[in-house]
Amino acid sequence: MATAGYSFKIFVSATSGGTYSEVPATDGSFNRSRDIKDITDTTNPGYQQRLAGLADTALSTEANWSASDTALGVIETAYENGNTMYVKFMPDGVAGNGYKVPVIVENFSISSPVSDKISVSISFQGNGQPQVDNA
């Protein structure tokens, strides 16, 4: 049976071995993709040939905004300085069932609608190989 996604967790740290803080996330996604290179030549007419290229990762989340939240502070500081930071993405909220990824913050947008809570939209681009999170 599939696992429901409403218990996911996202943690962030300024350094790989540093202290991780939980993001007050309301949703999130972890995307892995790979370039596909066309290597077709005239020796195999009628069919394209392809080769797997470089892999990439991207993560995104929406979160409840709080100016004093530690995790959001880590993310905003990394965005402002252009530093690599680290994200742990746990799809079912269980330690050891997720991924740790070095990332650069691509987007950090705060939304303050009149009739709803203040939220922040964050996107990260991978900056190295993701690892299975064992902790």
N, C-alpha and C positions, 0 to 999 in steps of 0.2 A: 504494500500500500504506500502511496506517496505521502510525503511529509508536508503538512500545512506550513505556509511561509510566514505566518504572523509572529513567529518567535525569533526571527533573525536578529543579529546584532552586528554592529560595526564599531570597531575600536581604532583609535589613532594614536600615534606616537611621533615625536620629532626625530627619534633615532630608532634604529632596528632593535636594539636591546633595551630600550628605555621603558618607562612606565607607560602603559596604554590606558587611555580614557575612553569610556563609552560615549558614542555620539547619540544624542536624543533623536534618533532616526525614526521616521514614520514609514519610510519605504527605502528600498535600495536595490541595486543591481550590480552584478559582477560579470563583465563581458570579456571573453577571450576570442581573438580572431587571428587569422593567418592570411598573409598575402599568398595569392596563387599566381605563379609565373607561367605565362604561355611560352612554351619552348618548341612549338610546332615548326617543323621544317618540311621540305618537299619530299623527304624519304617515306612519309606515311600519309599519302594523300587521302583526303576525305574525313580525317579525324584529327581533332586537336590533341596535343600532348601538353601536359602541365606538370609543374614541379612545385612542391610546397616551399613557400618562402618563409620570411621571418614572422614570428608570432608577436602579438601585442595584447595588452590588457587595458581595460577602461572600467572605472567604477563610478557610480553616481548614487546620490541619496538626497532625500528631502528630510528636513529635520525641523523640530520646534526650536525657535530662536530664544536664546537667553544670553544677554551680554556677559554674564558671569560664568557661563559654561566652560569648563576646562577643555573639553574636546574641541569645541568650536573655536576656542582661542588658539589651540595648536594648529588647526587648519588655516585660520585667518593669518596667523603669523607666517606659516609656510607659503601661503599665497603671496603675501606682501613681499617676502624676501626671495621668492622663486626657488626655495629650497626643496630638496627631495625629503619626503616624509614617509611614514609607513602606515598602511591600513591593514587591519585584520577584518576579513569579511566572513561571518559565520552564518550560512543560510538558515540553519535550524537553531541557532543560538547555543549550540553545544561546543565547548572548547575541544579542539582537535578535529572538528569536522569542517574546517574552513580553510582559508588561504591568507597568507601574509604577502603583501605586495609593496615594493617601493614605488612611490608615485610622485607626480608633480600635480599641484592643484591647478586645474584648468579654469574653473569657474567657481565663484563664491558670491551668490546673489541673494540679497535679503528682500523679502516681499512683505509688505505691511498693508494688506487690504483693510478697508474700513469695517467690514462686517465679519472678519475672521481673525484667527490668531496670526502672529508674526511667524514667518517661516524662512528657512534658508535652503537654497538649492545649491548643491555642490557636485562638481564633476572632477574626477581625477583621471590622469593618463598614466599608464604604467611607465616606470623608468627602470626596468630590469625584470628579471625572471621571477614570477610568483612562486611561492613555496607552499606546500601543504602545511597548515598550522597545526603543530603538535602540542600546543599548550593552551 
